[in-house]
Amino acid sequence: MPDHRTSTEPGDGSQTELTRSLHRSAGSFELVFAPVIMALIGLWLDRTLGTAPVFTVGLAVFGAVGAGLAMYFSYHRQLDELVEQGRIPVDRPAAQYHAANRSEPRPVESPEGHR
């Protein structure tokens, strides 16, 4: 397997793996904290304006949808970058496997001889 490290990355992989795990966990923090922060802003607005929890619920939903969309588009942007670099195939691996290993259909036996 080819080594894709640059000269600035450490050879033992510890720092690289730490960086990768921090990037992976950033999405979970974004999914949790975006709705919470938006709900707190909505709570402040509701208390300041004396309204029902309209802003709290609305901004919490807005934060959750926004965080979900941000992760969705980030994921697809990363996939496109990996495809351009040639690190992953364009087609799905399962589709490639089934296309390469497709066999001819077997003939169906008639149940005439078995009574």
N, CA, C and O atoms as CSV, one atom per row, in Angstrom:
chain,resi,resn,atom,element,x,y,z
A,1,MET,N,N,0.847,-1.173,0.000
A,1,MET,CA,C,0.000,0.000,0.000
A,1,MET,C,C,0.893,1.236,0.000
A,1,MET,O,O,1.816,1.307,0.811
A,2,PRO,N,N,0.655,2.215,-0.878
A,2,PRO,CA,C,1.518,3.381,-0.948
A,2,PRO,C,C,1.368,4.251,0.291
A,2,PRO,O,O,0.301,4.333,0.899
A,3,ASP,N,N,2.487,4.905,0.647
A,3,ASP,CA,C,2.519,5.794,1.803
A,3,ASP,C,C,2.209,7.206,1.328
A,3,ASP,O,O,2.952,7.762,0.519
A,4,HIS,N,N,1.109,7.801,1.826
A,4,HIS,CA,C,0.673,9.123,1.383
A,4,HIS,C,C,1.122,10.234,2.318
A,4,HIS,O,O,0.631,11.358,2.217
A,5,ARG,N,N,2.043,9.942,3.224
A,5,ARG,CA,C,2.488,10.962,4.160
A,5,ARG,C,C,3.403,11.957,3.472
A,5,ARG,O,O,4.112,11.626,2.522
A,6,THR,N,N,3.373,13.174,3.971
A,6,THR,CA,C,4.309,14.182,3.484
A,6,THR,C,C,5.504,14.202,4.417
A,6,THR,O,O,5.508,13.511,5.435
A,7,SER,N,N,6.515,14.984,4.084
A,7,SER,CA,C,7.719,15.023,4.906
A,7,SER,C,C,7.481,15.706,6.244
A,7,SER,O,O,8.289,15.536,7.157
A,8,THR,N,N,6.410,16.468,6.398
A,8,THR,CA,C,6.144,17.157,7.655
A,8,THR,C,C,5.370,16.296,8.644
A,8,THR,O,O,5.280,16.657,9.818
A,9,GLU,N,N,4.807,15.168,8.209
A,9,GLU,CA,C,4.055,14.302,9.102
A,9,GLU,C,C,4.998,13.352,9.816
A,9,GLU,O,O,5.959,12.873,9.214
A,10,PRO,N,N,4.745,13.069,11.087
A,10,PRO,CA,C,5.618,12.147,11.815
A,10,PRO,C,C,5.517,10.733,11.276
A,10,PRO,O,O,4.487,10.338,10.730
A,11,GLY,N,N,6.581,9.980,11.431
A,11,GLY,CA,C,6.632,8.633,10.899
A,11,GLY,C,C,5.861,7.617,11.712
A,11,GLY,O,O,5.423,6.602,11.171
A,12,ASP,N,N,5.682,7.869,13.022
A,12,ASP,CA,C,5.011,6.861,13.838
A,12,ASP,C,C,3.503,6.901,13.722
A,12,ASP,O,O,2.844,5.948,14.138
A,13,GLY,N,N,2.930,7.949,13.180
A,13,GLY,CA,C,1.498,8.016,12.945
A,13,GLY,C,C,0.689,8.479,14.141
A,13,GLY,O,O,-0.526,8.637,14.023
A,14,SER,N,N,1.316,8.702,15.290
A,14,SER,CA,C,0.552,9.074,16.483
A,14,SER,C,C,-0.077,10.454,16.335
A,14,SER,O,O,-1.260,10.624,16.631
A,15,GLN,N,N,0.678,11.425,15.891
A,15,GLN,CA,C,0.143,12.772,15.731
A,15,GLN,C,C,-0.883,12.809,14.605
A,15,GLN,O,O,-1.898,13.496,14.716
A,16,THR,N,N,-0.633,12.090,13.541
A,16,THR,CA,C,-1.569,12.055,12.431
A,16,THR,C,C,-2.889,11.431,12.861
A,16,THR,O,O,-3.953,11.941,12.508
A,17,GLU,N,N,-2.842,10.347,13.611
A,17,GLU,CA,C,-4.064,9.702,14.078
A,17,GLU,C,C,-4.805,10.589,15.072
A,17,GLU,O,O,-6.036,10.622,15.066
A,18,LEU,N,N,-4.083,11.302,15.922
A,18,LEU,CA,C,-4.716,12.229,16.855
A,18,LEU,C,C,-5.439,13.332,16.098
A,18,LEU,O,O,-6.559,13.699,16.452
A,19,THR,N,N,-4.807,13.860,15.066
A,19,THR,CA,C,-5.428,14.914,14.262
A,19,THR,C,C,-6.674,14.391,13.566
A,19,THR,O,O,-7.701,15.069,13.530
A,20,ARG,N,N,-6.586,13.187,13.013
A,20,ARG,CA,C,-7.753,12.603,12.345
A,20,ARG,C,C,-8.903,12.379,13.316
A,20,ARG,O,O,-10.055,12.655,12.981
A,21,SER,N,N,-8.610,11.885,14.504
A,21,SER,CA,C,-9.683,11.637,15.470
A,21,SER,C,C,-10.305,12.939,15.950
A,21,SER,O,O,-11.508,12.981,16.205
A,22,LEU,N,N,-9.517,14.002,16.079
A,22,LEU,CA,C,-10.082,15.296,16.456
A,22,LEU,C,C,-10.980,15.841,15.357
A,22,LEU,O,O,-12.018,16.437,15.646
A,23,HIS,N,N,-10.598,15.647,14.107
A,23,HIS,CA,C,-11.444,16.096,12.993
A,23,HIS,C,C,-12.749,15.305,12.955
A,23,HIS,O,O,-13.804,15.871,12.668
A,24,ARG,N,N,-12.689,14.007,13.242
A,24,ARG,CA,C,-13.906,13.199,13.253
A,24,ARG,C,C,-14.829,13.595,14.394
A,24,ARG,O,O,-16.048,13.610,14.223
A,25,SER,N,N,-14.268,13.915,15.559
A,25,SER,CA,C,-15.114,14.252,16.704
A,25,SER,C,C,-15.669,15.665,16.611
A,25,SER,O,O,-16.628,15.984,17.313
A,26,ALA,N,N,-15.108,16.511,15.779
A,26,ALA,CA,C,-15.604,17.884,15.649
A,26,ALA,C,C,-17.042,17.909,15.153
A,26,ALA,O,O,-17.812,18.786,15.543
A,27,GLY,N,N,-17.412,16.976,14.310
A,27,GLY,CA,C,-18.775,16.917,13.808
A,27,GLY,C,C,-19.779,16.615,14.905
A,27,GLY,O,O,-20.885,17.154,14.897
A,28,SER,N,N,-19.406,15.756,15.852
A,28,SER,CA,C,-20.334,15.444,16.936
A,28,SER,C,C,-20.521,16.639,17.856
A,28,SER,O,O,-21.627,16.882,18.338
A,29,PHE,N,N,-19.451,17.388,18.106
A,29,PHE,CA,C,-19.587,18.598,18.910
A,29,PHE,C,C,-20.464,19.619,18.201
A,29,PHE,O,O,-21.270,20.304,18.831
A,30,GLU,N,N,-20.303,19.715,16.906
A,30,GLU,CA,C,-21.112,20.652,16.133
A,30,GLU,C,C,-22.589,20.273,16.175
A,30,GLU,O,O,-23.452,21.142,16.296
A,31,LEU,N,N,-22.879,18.976,16.075
A,31,LEU,CA,C,-24.271,18.526,16.129
A,31,LEU,C,C,-24.917,18.783,17.486
A,31,LEU,O,O,-26.121,19.026,17.563
A,32,VAL,N,N,-24.129,18.733,18.553
A,32,VAL,CA,C,-24.685,18.943,19.888
A,32,VAL,C,C,-24.739,20.415,20.248
A,32,VAL,O,O,-25.770,20.902,20.713
A,33,PHE,N,N,-23.643,21.130,20.040
A,33,PHE,CA,C,-23.564,22.497,20.541
A,33,PHE,C,C,-24.309,23.516,19.697
A,33,PHE,O,O,-24.756,24.529,20.233
A,34,ALA,N,N,-24.457,23.293,18.416
A,34,ALA,CA,C,-25.182,24.271,17.591
A,34,ALA,C,C,-26.630,24.429,18.044
A,34,ALA,O,O,-27.074,25.563,18.225
A,35,PRO,N,N,-27.393,23.345,18.237
A,35,PRO,CA,C,-28.764,23.533,18.727
A,35,PRO,C,C,-28.824,24.087,20.151
A,35,PRO,O,O,-29.710,24.880,20.470
A,36,VAL,N,N,-27.880,23.671,21.015
A,36,VAL,CA,C,-27.890,24.141,22.394
A,36,VAL,C,C,-27.617,25.641,22.449
A,36,VAL,O,O,-28.316,26.375,23.148
A,37,ILE,N,N,-26.617,26.094,21.724
A,37,ILE,CA,C,-26.297,27.527,21.720
A,37,ILE,C,C,-27.435,28.328,21.112
A,37,ILE,O,O,-27.795,29.386,21.628
A,38,MET,N,N,-28.001,27.836,20.028
A,38,MET,CA,C,-29.125,28.553,19.411
A,38,MET,C,C,-30.342,28.565,20.346
A,38,MET,O,O,-31.062,29.561,20.404
A,39,ALA,N,N,-30.575,27.477,21.072
A,39,ALA,CA,C,-31.692,27.444,22.023
A,39,ALA,C,C,-31.458,28.420,23.170
A,39,ALA,O,O,-32.402,29.058,23.636
A,40,LEU,N,N,-30.220,28.547,23.631
A,40,LEU,CA,C,-29.929,29.518,24.684
A,40,LEU,C,C,-30.146,30.949,24.201
A,40,LEU,O,O,-30.641,31.790,24.951
A,41,ILE,N,N,-29.784,31.222,22.976
A,41,ILE,CA,C,-30.059,32.549,22.403
A,41,ILE,C,C,-31.564,32.764,22.300
A,41,ILE,O,O,-32.062,33.850,22.598
A,42,GLY,N,N,-32.287,31.733,21.879
A,42,GLY,CA,C,-33.737,31.824,21.801
A,42,GLY,C,C,-34.372,32.013,23.165
A,42,GLY,O,O,-35.343,32.759,23.298
A,43,LEU,N,N,-33.834,31.341,24.190
A,43,LEU,CA,C,-34.334,31.510,25.554
A,43,LEU,C,C,-34.134,32.944,26.028
A,43,LEU,O,O,-35.025,33.532,26.639
A,44,TRP,N,N,-32.969,33.498,25.747
A,44,TRP,CA,C,-32.708,34.895,26.107
A,44,TRP,C,C,-33.684,35.831,25.388
A,44,TRP,O,O,-34.229,36.752,25.997
A,45,LEU,N,N,-33.902,35.590,24.090
A,45,LEU,CA,C,-34.852,36.419,23.343
A,45,LEU,C,C,-36.268,36.301,23.899
A,45,LEU,O,O,-36.974,37.300,24.029
A,46,ASP,N,N,-36.684,35.062,24.229
A,46,ASP,CA,C,-38.027,34.860,24.781
A,46,ASP,C,C,-38.202,35.570,26.115
A,46,ASP,O,O,-39.256,36.153,26.369
A,47,ARG,N,N,-37.194,35.530,26.962
A,47,ARG,CA,C,-37.286,36.224,28.252
A,47,ARG,C,C,-37.237,37.729,28.079
A,47,ARG,O,O,-37.933,38.455,28.789
A,48,THR,N,N,-36.431,38.207,27.152
A,48,THR,CA,C,-36.318,39.652,26.930
A,48,THR,C,C,-37.602,40.209,26.340
A,48,THR,O,O,-38.069,41.269,26.756
A,49,LEU,N,N,-38.179,39.501,25.372
A,49,LEU,CA,C,-39.378,39.980,24.691
A,49,LEU,C,C,-40.664,39.545,25.372
A,49,LEU,O,O,-41.739,40.018,25.003
A,50,GLY,N,N,-40.585,38.659,26.353
A,50,GLY,CA,C,-41.763,38.181,27.060
A,50,GLY,C,C,-42.671,37.313,26.204
A,50,GLY,O,O,-43.892,37.340,26.361
A,51,THR,N,N,-42.087,36.557,25.313
A,51,THR,CA,C,-42.884,35.690,24.435
A,51,THR,C,C,-42.852,34.256,24.941
A,51,THR,O,O,-42.072,33.902,25.825
A,52,ALA,N,N,-43.710,33.454,24.362
A,52,ALA,CA,C,-43.703,32.012,24.656
A,52,ALA,C,C,-42.410,31.433,24.083
A,52,ALA,O,O,-41.677,32.152,23.404
A,53,PRO,N,N,-42.113,30.180,24.329
A,53,PRO,CA,C,-40.827,29.632,23.849
A,53,PRO,C,C,-40.749,29.459,22.331
A,53,PRO,O,O,-40.256,28.445,21.838
A,54,VAL,N,N,-41.232,30.443,21.613
A,54,VAL,CA,C,-41.196,30.384,20.155
A,54,VAL,C,C,-39.766,30.467,19.642
A,54,VAL,O,O,-39.344,29.656,18.818
A,55,PHE,N,N,-39.026,31.451,20.135
A,55,PHE,CA,C,-37.646,31.620,19.673
A,55,PHE,C,C,-36.759,30.469,20.145
A,55,PHE,O,O,-35.864,30.046,19.415
A,56,THR,N,N,-36.994,29.960,21.349
A,56,THR,CA,C,-36.180,28.852,21.864
A,56,THR,C,C,-36.310,27.626,20.977
A,56,THR,O,O,-35.308,27.048,20.555
A,57,VAL,N,N,-37.531,27.233,20.698
A,57,VAL,CA,C,-37.766,26.043,19.875
A,57,VAL,C,C,-37.330,26.299,18.433
A,57,VAL,O,O,-36.666,25.463,17.820
A,58,GLY,N,N,-37.705,27.445,17.906
A,58,GLY,CA,C,-37.365,27.756,16.516
A,58,GLY,C,C,-35.870,27.805,16.268
A,58,GLY,O,O,-35.383,27.241,15.289
A,59,LEU,N,N,-35.139,28.473,17.147
A,59,LEU,CA,C,-33.689,28.558,16.954
A,59,LEU,C,C,-32.995,27.231,17.233
A,59,LEU,O,O,-31.975,26.938,16.609
A,60,ALA,N,N,-33.519,26.417,18.154
A,60,ALA,CA,C,-32.935,25.093,18.392
A,60,ALA,C,C,-33.087,24.205,17.154
A,60,ALA,O,O,-32.155,23.503,16.764
A,61,VAL,N,N,-34.264,24.245,16.550
A,61,VAL,CA,C,-34.487,23.473,15.320
A,61,VAL,C,C,-33.598,24.006,14.201
A,61,VAL,O,O,-33.011,23.231,13.446
A,62,PHE,N,N,-33.502,25.318,14.099
A,62,PHE,CA,C,-32.640,25.936,13.091
A,62,PHE,C,C,-31.183,25.499,13.277
A,62,PHE,O,O,-30.497,25.202,12.298
A,63,GLY,N,N,-30.707,25.459,14.527
A,63,GLY,CA,C,-29.333,25.031,14.803
A,63,GLY,C,C,-29.109,23.571,14.454
A,63,GLY,O,O,-28.059,23.213,13.920
A,64,ALA,N,N,-30.097,22.717,14.754
A,64,ALA,CA,C,-29.954,21.291,14.448
A,64,ALA,C,C,-29.941,21.047,12.946
A,64,ALA,O,O,-29.123,20.274,12.446
A,65,VAL,N,N,-30.842,21.701,12.229
A,65,VAL,CA,C,-30.893,21.534,10.765
A,65,VAL,C,C,-29.625,22.095,10.132
A,65,VAL,O,O,-29.059,21.490,9.222
A,66,GLY,N,N,-29.185,23.240,10.610
A,66,GLY,CA,C,-27.959,23.840,10.068
A,66,GLY,C,C,-26.737,22.976,10.301
A,66,GLY,O,O,-25.911,22.820,9.402
A,67,ALA,N,N,-26.606,22.408,11.497
A,67,ALA,CA,C,-25.466,21.534,11.795
A,67,ALA,C,C,-25.521,20.262,10.951
A,67,ALA,O,O,-24.491,19.787,10.473
A,68,GLY,N,N,-26.716,19.713,10.769
A,68,GLY,CA,C,-26.858,18.520,9.931
A,68,GLY,C,C,-26.496,18.786,8.487
A,68,GLY,O,O,-25.810,17.982,7.855
A,69,LEU,N,N,-26.954,19.907,7.963
A,69,LEU,CA,C,-26.617,20.266,6.580
A,69,LEU,C,C,-25.123,20.540,6.422
A,69,LEU,O,O,-24.521,20.170,5.414
A,70,ALA,N,N,-24.533,21.187,7.415
A,70,ALA,CA,C,-23.090,21.451,7.346
A,70,ALA,C,C,-22.298,20.149,7.303
A,70,ALA,O,O,-21.338,20.027,6.543
A,71,MET,N,N,-22.699,19.177,8.119
A,71,MET,CA,C,-22.002,17.887,8.096
A,71,MET,C,C,-22.224,17.152,6.784
A,71,MET,O,O,-21.299,16.535,6.257
A,72,TYR,N,N,-23.433,17.209,6.253
A,72,TYR,CA,C,-23.750,16.553,4.986
A,72,TYR,C,C,-22.876,17.095,3.855
A,72,TYR,O,O,-22.269,16.328,3.108
A,73,PHE,N,N,-22.819,18.414,3.738
A,73,PHE,CA,C,-22.038,19.008,2.662
A,73,PHE,C,C,-20.540,18.845,2.884
A,73,PHE,O,O,-19.790,18.713,1.918
A,74,SER,N,N,-20.096,18.851,4.121
A,74,SER,CA,C,-18.682,18.611,4.421
A,74,SER,C,C,-18.285,17.191,4.022
A,74,SER,O,O,-17.213,16.977,3.456
A,75,TYR,N,N,-19.144,16.232,4.316
A,75,TYR,CA,C,-18.883,14.839,3.962
A,75,TYR,C,C,-18.759,14.677,2.449
A,75,TYR,O,O,-17.829,14.032,1.966
A,76,HIS,N,N,-19.689,15.258,1.705
A,76,HIS,CA,C,-19.647,15.122,0.251
A,76,HIS,C,C,-18.473,15.893,-0.357
A,76,HIS,O,O,-17.928,15.475,-1.378
A,77,ARG,N,N,-18.084,17.000,0.251
A,77,ARG,CA,C,-16.902,17.724,-0.229
A,77,ARG,C,C,-15.648,16.880,-0.023
A,77,ARG,O,O,-14.783,16.830,-0.898
A,78,GLN,N,N,-15.543,16.210,1.142
A,78,GLN,CA,C,-14.396,15.344,1.397
A,78,GLN,C,C,-14.366,14.160,0.438
A,78,GLN,O,O,-13.294,13.774,-0.028
A,79,LEU,N,N,-15.525,13.577,0.136
A,79,LEU,CA,C,-15.572,12.479,-0.828
A,79,LEU,C,C,-15.107,12.935,-2.206
A,79,LEU,O,O,-14.352,12.230,-2.875
A,80,ASP,N,N,-15.557,14.113,-2.627
A,80,ASP,CA,C,-15.142,14.630,-3.933
A,80,ASP,C,C,-13.638,14.861,-3.977
A,80,ASP,O,O,-12.998,14.590,-4.993
A,81,GLU,N,N,-13.067,15.362,-2.878
A,81,GLU,CA,C,-11.617,15.571,-2.836
A,81,GLU,C,C,-10.867,14.244,-2.929
A,81,GLU,O,O,-9.856,14.155,-3.624
A,82,LEU,N,N,-11.350,13.216,-2.238
A,82,LEU,CA,C,-10.698,11.910,-2.291
A,82,LEU,C,C,-10.806,11.279,-3.671
A,82,LEU,O,O,-9.879,10.603,-4.119
A,83,VAL,N,N,-11.922,11.493,-4.344
A,83,VAL,CA,C,-12.071,10.980,-5.709
A,83,VAL,C,C,-11.103,11.688,-6.632
A,83,VAL,O,O,-10.463,11.043,-7.462
A,84,GLU,N,N,-10.979,13.008,-6.505
A,84,GLU,CA,C,-10.051,13.764,-7.354
A,84,GLU,C,C,-8.607,13.340,-7.122
A,84,GLU,O,O,-7.809,13.322,-8.059
A,85,GLN,N,N,-8.262,12.996,-5.873
A,85,GLN,CA,C,-6.900,12.555,-5.560
A,85,GLN,C,C,-6.660,11.111,-5.990
A,85,GLN,O,O,-5.520,10.647,-6.008
A,86,GLY,N,N,-7.725,10.407,-6.334
A,86,GLY,CA,C,-7.587,9.019,-6.743
A,86,GLY,C,C,-7.452,8.055,-5.580
A,86,GLY,O,O,-7.028,6.915,-5.767
A,87,ARG,N,N,-7.803,8.493,-4.389
A,87,ARG,CA,C,-7.652,7.641,-3.209
A,87,ARG,C,C,-8.834,6.704,-3.009
A,87,ARG,O,O,-8.711,5.706,-2.299
A,88,ILE,N,N,-9.990,7.007,-3.629
A,88,ILE,CA,C,-11.132,6.100,-3.600
A,88,ILE,C,C,-11.672,5.992,-5.016
A,88,ILE,O,O,-11.562,6.942,-5.791
A,89,PRO,N,N,-12.256,4.846,-5.368
A,89,PRO,CA,C,-12.808,4.700,-6.714
A,89,PRO,C,C,-14.070,5.540,-6.877
A,89,PRO,O,O,-14.733,5.896,-5.903
A,90,VAL,N,N,-14.379,5.843,-8.119
A,90,VAL,CA,C,-15.561,6.647,-8.413
A,90,VAL,C,C,-16.822,5.862,-8.088
A,90,VAL,O,O,-17.744,6.389,-7.464
A,91,ASP,N,N,-16.864,4.599,-8.511
A,91,ASP,CA,C,-18.019,3.754,-8.223
A,91,ASP,C,C,-17.893,3.171,-6.822
A,91,ASP,O,O,-16.812,3.147,-6.235
A,92,ARG,N,N,-18.997,2.711,-6.311
A,92,ARG,CA,C,-18.978,2.058,-5.012
A,92,ARG,C,C,-18.284,0.713,-5.142
A,92,ARG,O,O,-18.418,0.053,-6.172
A,93,PRO,N,N,-17.539,0.287,-4.115
A,93,PRO,CA,C,-16.849,-1.005,-4.188
A,93,PRO,C,C,-17.815,-2.171,-4.377
A,93,PRO,O,O,-17.488,-3.112,-5.101
A,94,ALA,N,N,-18.974,-2.144,-3.763
A,94,ALA,CA,C,-19.922,-3.251,-3.911
A,94,ALA,C,C,-20.392,-3.369,-5.352
A,94,ALA,O,O,-20.532,-4.476,-5.872
A,95,ALA,N,N,-20.636,-2.245,-5.996
A,95,ALA,CA,C,-21.066,-2.270,-7.392
A,95,ALA,C,C,-19.958,-2.830,-8.285
A,95,ALA,O,O,-20.236,-3.578,-9.222
A,96,GLN,N,N,-18.705,-2.471,-7.996
A,96,GLN,CA,C,-17.591,-3.004,-8.775
A,96,GLN,C,C,-17.459,-4.510,-8.567
A,96,GLN,O,O,-17.206,-5.249,-9.518
A,97,TYR,N,N,-17.630,-4.967,-7.324
A,97,TYR,CA,C,-17.511,-6.398,-7.040
A,97,TYR,C,C,-18.575,-7.181,-7.782
A,97,TYR,O,O,-18.272,-8.188,-8.423
A,98,HIS,N,N,-19.807,-6.736,-7.705
A,98,HIS,CA,C,-20.893,-7.468,-8.345
A,98,HIS,C,C,-20.782,-7.437,-9.868
A,98,HIS,O,O,-21.155,-8.401,-10.537
A,99,ALA,N,N,-20.279,-6.347,-10.413
A,99,ALA,CA,C,-20.114,-6.281,-11.855
A,99,ALA,C,C,-19.009,-7.237,-12.315
A,99,ALA,O,O,-19.120,-7.848,-13.378
A,100,ALA,N,N,-17.952,-7.366,-11.522
A,100,ALA,CA,C,-16.837,-8.225,-11.899
A,100,ALA,C,C,-17.142,-9.701,-11.671
A,100,ALA,O,O,-16.595,-10.548,-12.378
A,101,ASN,N,N,-17.988,-10.031,-10.720
A,101,ASN,CA,C,-18.243,-11.420,-10.349
A,101,ASN,C,C,-19.642,-11.889,-10.723
A,101,ASN,O,O,-20.150,-12.853,-10.151
A,102,ARG,N,N,-20.246,-11.232,-11.654
A,102,ARG,CA,C,-21.597,-11.615,-12.072
A,102,ARG,C,C,-21.522,-12.944,-12.828
A,102,ARG,O,O,-20.697,-13.109,-13.727
A,103,SER,N,N,-22.374,-13.867,-12.461
A,103,SER,CA,C,-22.372,-15.173,-13.128
A,103,SER,C,C,-23.643,-15.319,-13.946
A,103,SER,O,O,-24.612,-14.579,-13.779
A,104,GLU,N,N,-23.603,-16.288,-14.827
A,104,GLU,CA,C,-24.770,-16.577,-15.661
A,104,GLU,C,C,-25.859,-17.196,-14.805
A,104,GLU,O,O,-25.550,-17.928,-13.864
A,105,PRO,N,N,-27.118,-16.927,-15.099
A,105,PRO,CA,C,-28.193,-17.547,-14.322
A,105,PRO,C,C,-28.213,-19.055,-14.527
A,105,PRO,O,O,-27.982,-19.553,-15.629
A,106,ARG,N,N,-28.493,-19.763,-13.449
A,106,ARG,CA,C,-28.567,-21.220,-13.517
A,106,ARG,C,C,-29.926,-21.639,-14.063
A,106,ARG,O,O,-30.933,-20.988,-13.783
A,107,PRO,N,N,-29.965,-22.726,-14.843
A,107,PRO,CA,C,-31.262,-23.197,-15.366
A,107,PRO,C,C,-32.118,-23.753,-14.230
A,107,PRO,O,O,-31.604,-24.357,-13.288
A,108,VAL,N,N,-33.404,-23.545,-14.330
A,108,VAL,CA,C,-34.347,-24.028,-13.324
A,108,VAL,C,C,-34.761,-25.441,-13.696
A,108,VAL,O,O,-35.162,-25.700,-14.830
A,109,GLU,N,N,-34.662,-26.361,-12.728
A,109,GLU,CA,C,-35.053,-27.742,-12.971
A,109,GLU,C,C,-36.553,-27.885,-12.766
A,109,GLU,O,O,-37.129,-27.299,-11.849
A,110,SER,N,N,-37.165,-28.661,-13.621
A,110,SER,CA,C,-38.611,-28.884,-13.486
A,110,SER,C,C,-38.860,-29.981,-12.458
A,110,SER,O,O,-38.079,-30.929,-12.370
A,111,PRO,N,N,-39.927,-29.871,-11.686
A,111,PRO,CA,C,-40.200,-30.871,-10.643
A,111,PRO,C,C,-40.913,-32.106,-11.173
A,111,PRO,O,O,-41.538,-32.813,-10.382
A,112,GLU,N,N,-40.854,-32.410,-12.481
A,112,GLU,CA,C,-41.574,-33.554,-13.075
A,112,GLU,C,C,-41.073,-34.889,-12.525
A,112,GLU,O,O,-41.883,-35.777,-12.257
A,113,GLY,N,N,-39.805,-35.048,-12.356
A,113,GLY,CA,C,-39.244,-36.317,-11.921
A,113,GLY,C,C,-39.407,-36.572,-10.433
A,113,GLY,O,O,-39.200,-37.698,-9.980
A,114,HIS,N,N,-39.765,-35.574,-9.674
A,114,HIS,CA,C,-39.871,-35.699,-8.220
A,114,HIS,C,C,-41.323,-35.713,-7.796
A,114,HIS,O,O,-41.945,-34.654,-7.701
A,115,ARG,N,N,-41.890,-36.910,-7.531
A,115,ARG,CA,C,-43.286,-37.001,-7.075
A,115,ARG,C,C,-43.408,-37.796,-5.851
A,115,ARG,O,O,-44.513,-37.971,-5.336
